[in-house]
Amino acid sequence: MTYAYQTRSTKKHRFTCQLNNTSFEISQCNATGRPMLGNLSGADLRALHVFVTVAECGGFSPAQVVLNVSQPTISVQIMNLERRLGFRLCERGRTGFRLTRRGGAVLDQAKTLFGSVKEFRSEVNSLAGRLMGELHAGFIDTVISNEQAKISRAIAGFRNRNQEVALSLTVGSPVELERAVIDERMHLAIGYFGRRLEFLHYEPLFRERQEVYCARGHVLFDRSPDRATQADLERADWVARGYPLGEDLRSYAPPRTSATASHMEAIAMLILSGHHIGYLPDHYARPWVAANLMRPVLPAKLAYEVSFDLVTRKGRRQSNVLKAFIQDMKAAHSVA
């Protein structure tokens, strides 16, 4: 497949292409105004893929494993691409790997190009009634044990469609998931998000109950669930969340913290040490409570509920694959 490009301005030495109504700069022009890159061939696309992989891996050596080729082969590909473009893409040697300014710009445009090609392939295949492409989704941890979460049911409904989609699921903290959706490394994310960012669209899916827990060995264990005092809470070492909580939860902020964690498993580890207390989802703590290893602390006073939202990026055109997945996710949670 060959993509033809035209020169926009020889004075500014800019060279742009048009793909899927997206215009982006590819190369400089030489003194005659002729683009250095010319038509983008299959070999150019392969070399750009190698360059993107090297940049994302942070160097030639780590990229060998991902590309399954030798370092000399990678070096030849990059040098040939630089020769075609007419400038250096990256610095490499004893000082380490570093993208040049132009190399960083080419990296951004190459990602746009490959993303547009994937979207084109996905949309054309969907015209024949078959969903094809990739879908990257993120979730906060422990959501699988929440009875209100019907994510597996939604995935089953999506897989029952006429589709051939590569799913990539990632677990992360709310901050990590929001950043990935904004940067378009993820198509959507599901979790608790205490803030509302202007670049993102939030749709409620289900709810989760959070309670304070202490573990066997903690001074509050024998007084729980109902005999702890306010003084006990103020003296205790709490685990703080490593991400922002909503304004409506300010009154539930721990009075004294000596540890911070962004994942529920890490918070549970700290609580089970017998030295800390902190909030956990009630469904996640249930097995330890049943084994008499954890107990809730003043649940009638300290417990609260939060909304879990489906998050997508505002202003981003949604592919048919993403639309179908969101539709199945909403249907599984009885959300209109």
C-alpha positions as CSV (number, residue, x, y, z in Angstrom):
1,M,0.0,0.0,0.0
2,T,1.4,3.4,-1.0
3,Y,0.4,6.8,0.4
4,A,1.0,9.9,-1.7
5,Y,1.8,13.2,-0.1
6,Q,2.0,16.7,-1.4
7,T,4.1,19.7,-0.5
8,R,2.3,22.5,1.4
9,S,5.0,25.1,1.6
10,T,8.5,25.1,0.2
11,K,9.5,28.3,2.0
12,K,8.8,26.8,5.4
13,H,10.2,23.4,4.3
14,R,7.1,21.7,5.4
15,F,5.7,18.5,4.0
16,T,2.2,17.2,4.8
17,C,0.0,14.2,4.1
18,Q,-3.7,13.7,4.2
19,L,-5.1,10.4,5.6
20,N,-8.6,10.0,7.0
21,N,-9.1,13.8,6.9
22,T,-6.1,14.1,9.2
23,S,-3.2,16.3,8.0
24,F,0.2,16.0,9.5
25,E,3.9,16.9,8.7
26,I,6.1,14.1,7.4
27,S,9.4,15.7,6.3
28,Q,11.3,18.7,5.2
29,C,11.8,19.7,1.6
30,N,15.1,20.2,0.0
31,A,16.2,23.4,-1.8
32,T,14.2,22.5,-4.9
33,G,11.0,22.1,-2.9
34,R,10.9,18.4,-3.5
35,P,10.0,16.3,-0.5
36,M,12.9,14.3,0.8
37,L,10.7,11.3,1.7
38,G,8.5,11.3,-1.5
39,N,5.9,8.5,-1.6
40,L,5.7,6.5,1.6
41,S,6.4,2.9,0.7
42,G,5.9,-0.4,2.5
43,A,9.6,-0.3,3.5
44,D,9.1,3.2,4.9
45,L,6.2,2.0,7.0
46,R,8.2,-0.9,8.3
47,A,11.1,1.4,9.2
48,L,8.7,3.8,11.0
49,H,7.3,0.9,12.9
50,V,10.8,-0.1,14.0
51,F,11.5,3.6,15.0
52,V,8.3,3.8,17.1
53,T,9.1,0.6,18.9
54,V,12.7,1.7,19.6
55,A,11.4,5.1,20.9
56,E,8.8,3.4,23.1
57,C,11.3,0.9,24.5
58,G,13.8,3.6,25.2
59,G,16.7,2.3,23.1
60,F,17.9,-0.3,20.5
61,S,18.8,-3.0,23.0
62,P,15.4,-3.3,24.7
63,A,13.6,-3.1,21.3
64,Q,15.4,-6.3,20.2
65,V,13.2,-8.4,22.3
66,V,10.0,-6.8,21.1
67,L,10.9,-6.8,17.4
68,N,12.7,-10.1,17.6
69,V,15.6,-8.9,15.4
70,S,19.2,-8.1,16.1
71,Q,20.5,-4.7,17.1
72,P,22.5,-4.2,13.9
73,T,19.3,-4.8,11.9
74,I,17.5,-2.2,13.9
75,S,20.4,0.2,13.5
76,V,20.3,-0.2,9.7
77,Q,16.5,0.4,9.6
78,I,16.9,3.6,11.6
79,M,19.8,4.9,9.5
80,N,17.9,4.2,6.3
81,L,14.9,6.0,7.6
82,E,17.0,9.0,8.6
83,R,18.6,9.0,5.2
84,R,15.2,9.1,3.6
85,L,13.9,11.9,5.9
86,G,17.1,13.9,5.6
87,F,17.7,14.4,9.3
88,R,18.7,12.5,12.5
89,L,15.9,11.0,14.5
90,C,17.8,10.0,17.7
91,E,21.1,10.2,19.4
92,R,22.6,6.9,20.4
93,G,25.9,5.8,21.8
94,R,27.8,5.9,25.1
95,T,25.6,8.8,26.3
96,G,22.5,6.7,25.9
97,F,19.4,6.9,23.7
98,R,17.6,10.2,23.2
99,L,15.2,11.5,20.6
100,T,16.0,14.6,18.7
101,R,13.5,17.4,18.5
102,R,12.6,16.3,15.0
103,G,12.6,12.7,16.1
104,G,10.0,13.4,18.7
105,A,7.8,15.1,16.1
106,V,8.2,12.2,13.7
107,L,7.3,9.8,16.6
108,D,4.0,11.7,17.3
109,Q,3.1,11.7,13.6
110,A,4.0,8.1,13.0
111,K,1.7,7.1,15.9
112,T,-1.1,9.2,14.3
113,L,-0.4,7.5,11.0
114,F,-0.6,4.0,12.4
115,G,-3.6,4.8,14.4
116,S,-5.4,6.1,11.3
117,V,-4.5,3.0,9.4
118,K,-5.9,0.8,12.1
119,E,-9.0,2.9,12.3
120,F,-9.4,2.7,8.5
121,R,-9.1,-1.1,8.5
122,S,-11.5,-1.4,11.4
123,E,-14.1,0.8,9.8
124,V,-13.9,-0.8,6.4
125,N,-14.3,-4.3,7.9
126,S,-17.3,-3.1,9.9
127,L,-19.1,-2.2,6.6
128,A,-19.3,-5.9,6.0
129,G,-20.9,-6.4,9.4
130,R,-17.8,-7.7,11.2
131,L,-16.1,-5.8,13.9
132,M,-12.3,-5.9,13.6
133,G,-9.4,-4.0,15.2
134,E,-8.1,-3.4,18.8
135,L,-9.7,-2.3,22.0
136,H,-7.7,-1.1,25.0
137,A,-9.6,-0.8,28.3
138,G,-8.5,-0.1,31.8
139,F,-10.0,-0.9,35.2
140,I,-9.1,-0.3,38.8
141,D,-8.2,-3.4,40.8
142,T,-10.6,-5.7,42.8
143,V,-13.6,-4.7,40.7
144,I,-14.1,-8.4,39.7
145,S,-15.4,-9.3,43.2
146,N,-18.1,-6.5,43.2
147,E,-21.4,-8.1,42.7
148,Q,-22.7,-4.9,41.1
149,A,-20.0,-5.0,38.4
150,K,-21.1,-6.9,35.3
151,I,-18.0,-6.4,33.3
152,S,-17.5,-10.1,32.5
153,R,-21.1,-10.3,31.3
154,A,-20.5,-7.3,29.1
155,I,-17.3,-8.9,27.6
156,A,-19.3,-12.0,26.9
157,G,-22.0,-10.0,25.1
158,F,-19.3,-8.3,23.0
159,R,-17.6,-11.6,22.2
160,N,-21.0,-13.0,21.0
161,R,-21.0,-10.4,18.2
162,N,-19.7,-11.0,14.8
163,Q,-16.2,-9.7,15.6
164,E,-12.5,-10.4,15.5
165,V,-11.2,-7.8,18.0
166,A,-8.0,-8.0,20.0
167,L,-8.8,-7.0,23.6
168,S,-6.2,-5.5,25.8
169,L,-7.2,-5.1,29.5
170,T,-5.1,-3.2,32.0
171,V,-5.4,-2.6,35.8
172,G,-4.3,0.7,37.1
173,S,-4.9,3.5,39.6
174,P,-7.5,6.2,38.8
175,V,-4.8,8.7,37.9
176,E,-3.0,6.2,35.6
177,L,-6.3,5.3,33.8
178,E,-7.3,8.9,33.3
179,R,-3.9,9.8,31.9
180,A,-4.0,6.8,29.5
181,V,-7.4,7.8,28.2
182,I,-6.4,11.4,27.7
183,D,-3.2,10.3,25.9
184,E,-5.3,7.9,23.8
185,R,-3.4,4.9,24.9
186,M,-6.7,3.5,26.2
187,H,-10.1,3.7,24.5
188,L,-12.0,3.7,27.8
189,A,-11.6,3.1,31.5
190,I,-13.9,2.0,34.4
191,G,-13.3,2.9,38.0
192,Y,-13.8,5.4,40.8
193,F,-12.7,8.9,39.8
194,G,-12.9,11.6,42.5
195,R,-12.4,14.5,40.1
196,R,-13.9,15.5,36.8
197,L,-11.4,16.4,34.1
198,E,-12.5,18.6,31.2
199,F,-11.0,16.3,28.6
200,L,-13.0,13.3,29.7
201,H,-16.6,12.1,29.6
202,Y,-17.9,10.2,32.7
203,E,-20.9,7.9,32.7
204,P,-22.1,6.1,35.9
205,L,-22.2,2.3,35.7
206,F,-22.5,0.9,39.2
207,R,-21.7,1.6,42.9
208,E,-19.3,0.3,45.5
209,R,-19.4,0.4,49.3
210,Q,-16.2,1.3,51.2
211,E,-15.7,0.6,54.9
212,V,-12.8,1.1,57.4
213,Y,-11.0,-2.1,58.4
214,C,-8.5,-3.2,61.0
215,A,-6.8,-6.6,61.3
216,R,-6.0,-9.1,64.0
217,G,-3.2,-7.7,66.1
218,H,-4.4,-4.1,65.9
219,V,-5.5,-2.4,69.1
220,L,-9.0,-1.8,67.6
221,F,-9.6,-5.4,66.5
222,D,-11.2,-6.4,69.8
223,R,-13.2,-3.2,69.9
224,S,-14.6,-3.6,66.4
225,P,-17.0,-3.1,64.9
226,D,-18.8,-0.8,67.2
227,R,-16.8,0.1,70.3
228,A,-14.0,2.3,68.8
229,T,-14.0,6.0,69.9
230,Q,-13.1,9.2,68.0
231,A,-9.9,9.3,70.0
232,D,-9.0,5.8,68.8
233,L,-9.5,6.9,65.2
234,E,-7.3,10.0,65.7
235,R,-4.5,7.9,67.3
236,A,-4.5,5.2,64.7
237,D,-2.1,5.0,61.7
238,W,-4.3,5.2,58.6
239,V,-3.5,4.2,55.0
240,A,-4.1,7.2,52.6
241,R,-5.2,6.8,49.0
242,G,-2.6,7.8,46.5
243,Y,-5.1,9.6,44.3
244,P,-7.6,12.4,44.7
245,L,-11.0,11.8,46.4
246,G,-14.1,13.6,45.6
247,E,-15.1,16.8,47.4
248,D,-18.1,14.9,48.9
249,L,-15.6,12.6,50.7
250,R,-13.5,15.2,52.4
251,S,-15.2,14.4,55.8
252,Y,-14.0,10.8,55.4
253,A,-10.3,11.8,55.0
254,P,-8.0,10.0,57.5
255,P,-7.0,12.2,60.4
256,R,-3.5,10.7,60.7
257,T,-1.7,8.8,57.9
258,S,1.6,7.1,57.9
259,A,1.3,5.1,54.7
260,T,0.0,5.7,51.1
261,A,-1.2,3.2,48.5
262,S,-3.1,3.5,45.2
263,H,-4.2,-0.1,44.8
264,M,-6.6,-2.1,47.1
265,E,-4.2,-5.0,47.3
266,A,-1.5,-2.8,48.7
267,I,-3.9,-1.2,51.2
268,A,-5.0,-4.7,52.3
269,M,-1.4,-5.7,52.9
270,L,-0.8,-2.7,55.2
271,I,-4.0,-3.4,57.1
272,L,-3.2,-7.1,57.5
273,S,0.1,-6.1,59.1
274,G,-1.9,-5.2,62.2
275,H,-0.4,-1.7,62.3
276,H,-2.7,0.3,60.0
277,I,-6.4,0.9,59.4
278,G,-7.9,2.0,56.2
279,Y,-10.8,1.9,53.7
280,L,-11.4,-1.1,51.5
281,P,-14.3,-2.2,49.3
282,D,-16.6,-4.3,51.5
283,H,-16.7,-7.1,48.8
284,Y,-12.9,-7.3,48.7
285,A,-12.5,-7.4,52.5
286,R,-15.3,-10.1,52.9
287,P,-13.0,-13.2,52.8
288,W,-10.7,-11.8,55.5
289,V,-13.7,-10.8,57.6
290,A,-15.2,-14.3,57.2
291,A,-11.8,-15.8,58.4
292,N,-11.8,-13.4,61.4
293,L,-8.6,-11.7,60.1
294,M,-10.2,-8.3,59.6
295,R,-13.1,-6.4,61.1
296,P,-14.9,-3.3,60.0
297,V,-14.6,-0.2,62.2
298,L,-17.7,1.8,63.0
299,P,-19.4,0.9,59.7
300,A,-22.6,2.8,60.5
301,K,-20.6,6.0,60.9
302,L,-17.6,5.7,58.6
303,A,-18.9,3.7,55.5
304,Y,-19.7,5.4,52.3
305,E,-20.6,4.6,48.7
306,V,-19.0,5.7,45.5
307,S,-19.9,5.6,41.8
308,F,-17.9,3.7,39.3
309,D,-17.9,5.4,35.9
310,L,-17.1,4.5,32.3
311,V,-14.7,7.1,31.1
312,T,-13.9,8.1,27.5
313,R,-12.1,11.0,25.9
314,K,-14.1,14.0,24.8
315,G,-13.8,15.0,21.1
316,R,-12.4,11.7,20.0
317,R,-14.3,9.9,17.2
318,Q,-15.4,6.6,18.5
319,S,-14.9,3.6,16.2
320,N,-17.6,1.0,15.7
321,V,-15.7,-1.4,17.9
322,L,-15.6,1.1,20.8
323,K,-19.3,2.0,20.3
324,A,-20.3,-1.7,20.4
325,F,-18.2,-2.4,23.5
326,I,-19.8,0.6,25.3
327,Q,-23.2,-0.5,24.2
328,D,-22.7,-4.0,25.7
329,M,-21.2,-2.5,28.9
330,K,-24.2,-0.3,29.4
331,A,-26.6,-3.1,28.6
332,A,-24.9,-5.4,31.1
333,H,-25.4,-2.7,33.8
334,S,-28.9,-1.7,32.7
335,V,-27.7,1.8,31.9
336,A,-29.6,3.6,29.1
